[in-house]
Structure formats: C-alpha cells, structure tokens
Amino acid sequence: MRVDRFLSNQPNISRKQARIYLASGQVSVAGKTVTDPNFAVTPFCQITLDGQPLQSQQARYFMLNKPTGYLSATEDDQHPTVMELLDHNDRHKLHIAGRLDRSSTGLLLLTNDGRWSQKLTEPDKQVAKIYRVTTANPIDPETAEVFADGIYFSYEGITTKPVRLEQLGDKEVRLTLYEGRYHQIKRMFGRFRNPVLTLHREQIGEIKLGSNLKPGHYRPLTDTEIASVIS
C-alpha cells in the first residue's frame, strides 16, 4: 500500500498528520528517508517514525520434509501437526503453502508471506507439483493415457487437468500435476481400483526437496528458490 495510507492506519495518526511526517523527513523505510506519500510499502518493509519502529516483520520462507503421521495444519486437538516440528520463534505466524494429508510425506512450504504463497496456487500460474507414488497393485497400462486425458469427478462436476505419468516400476510412478484437488491422486487411482500405499511430494515449481533434508527437518529457502515463485 501507499506509505501515507500505512501511516494513517496507525493509532492516533490522521491522513493529514501522515503527510506532515513525510514532508518533514521523519519517516524511514528500510533505513532511507521517504517523503513521497505514494511510495509503496509491503508488509515486510522496515518502517520507522522518528526512529521508532512501526513495522519490523521479516518475511520467512521454509521447506520442511513432512513425515507420515503429521497433519498439515497449524493446530489440532487429536493429531500432531507439522508446526510442532519447527522451533523457529515466528512459527505461530507461518501458514502452509500446499498441504499434504496425514499419511503423505515430502515437501511442504511454509511462509508468512500470503502474496508469495498465493502465487503457488493461482490457476493461471500452472505451478507443477511432482509426486512419487506407490500402489498396492501393478499399474494398469492404460493409466498414463487416462491420466493425461483427465478424469471426471462427479462430486465436484469437474474434469482434472492433464497429469503426466512416468513409470518407475510395476507399482511405482512419478506424477506431475498442475492442480491439487481433494485427495486427487488417490481418487484417480481409485478409478482403477488400485489403492495408493505411499505418496511423497518431491517438488513444487522449481523448488525441489532433495535427499539431504531428513524427514521431520526443515531449512530456510534460498533467495533463488524464493524468487522462482515470484518470477
């Protein structure tokens, strides 16, 4: 938002007073004096008035290797949540960008930046999500073609977007999806009466989990990984 609007949203600061503070050089953003009322600020700009901080929240971005048995939720009365795996001071401010169900494992992204996480889920962005899947029975030879054509889900009245299937073994595949319907992969294999035994997310967009992050562990995203979502 505009910096004058940000200031006028603070307690006891009117729009007129905000412009006076700006004109007199009393407002700093990221350590630099700002006088232009139209100057754009974000929720993560460091903003001070006469040296006193008005906003100092820092953007956080993490990847976590979710183990089985944990809910992709901030809190739950019955089951442990992935937030309990974090020991970061800001964990209560984070939300999950792309959930996994309790029995699934792999890449989770956590952030306090809502605009960033929204870009991962915007339909027109077509962000790829890659999963490694094992099934109870050998995979039907027609599965790849049916997944590529899309499957109609009568409950929602929609047809899934094309899913790319790479065969890894008789009962193991790698899938690339561009959407995330409720239990989509399990329901798609359900058309072949082939239960999914394990579902592990390896990648979202350009962000890969990698083999060096153990289950239950997490790390900050690199600048390159963060920027890959914005670009």
HELIX and SHEET records of a PDB file:
HELIX    1   1 VAL A    3  SER A    8  1                                   6    
HELIX    2   2 ARG A   15  ALA A   23  1                                   9    
HELIX    3   3 VAL A   82  LEU A   85  5                                   4    
HELIX    4   4 ARG A   91  LYS A   93  5                                   3    
HELIX    5   5 GLY A  114  THR A  121  1                                   8    
HELIX    6   6 PRO A  123  LYS A  125  5                                   3    
HELIX    7   7 THR A  143  ASP A  149  1                                   7    
HELIX    8   8 GLN A  184  GLY A  190  1                                   7    
HELIX    9   9 ASP A  223  ILE A  230  1                                   8    
SHEET    1   A 4 LYS A  32  THR A  33  0                                        
SHEET    2   A 4 VAL A  27  VAL A  29 -1                                        
SHEET    3   A 4 ILE A  47  LEU A  49 -1                                        
SHEET    4   A 4 GLN A  52  GLN A  55 -1                                        
SHEET    1   B 4 HIS A  95  ILE A  96  0                                        
SHEET    2   B 4 THR A 105  THR A 111 -1                                        
SHEET    3   B 4 TYR A  61  LYS A  66 -1                                        
SHEET    4   B 4 TYR A 218  PRO A 220 -1                                        
SHEET    1   C 6 HIS A  95  ILE A  96  0                                        
SHEET    2   C 6 THR A 105  THR A 111 -1                                        
SHEET    3   C 6 VAL A 196  ILE A 204  1                                        
SHEET    4   C 6 LYS A 129  THR A 135 -1                                        
SHEET    5   C 6 GLU A 172  LEU A 177 -1                                        
SHEET    6   C 6 ARG A 164  GLY A 169 -1                                        
SHEET    1   D 4 HIS A  95  ILE A  96  0                                        
SHEET    2   D 4 THR A 105  THR A 111 -1                                        
SHEET    3   D 4 VAL A 196  ILE A 204  1                                        
SHEET    4   D 4 ILE A 207  LYS A 208 -1                                        
SHEET    1   E 2 TYR A 152  PHE A 153  0                                        
SHEET    2   E 2 ILE A 158  THR A 159 -1                                        
END                                                                             
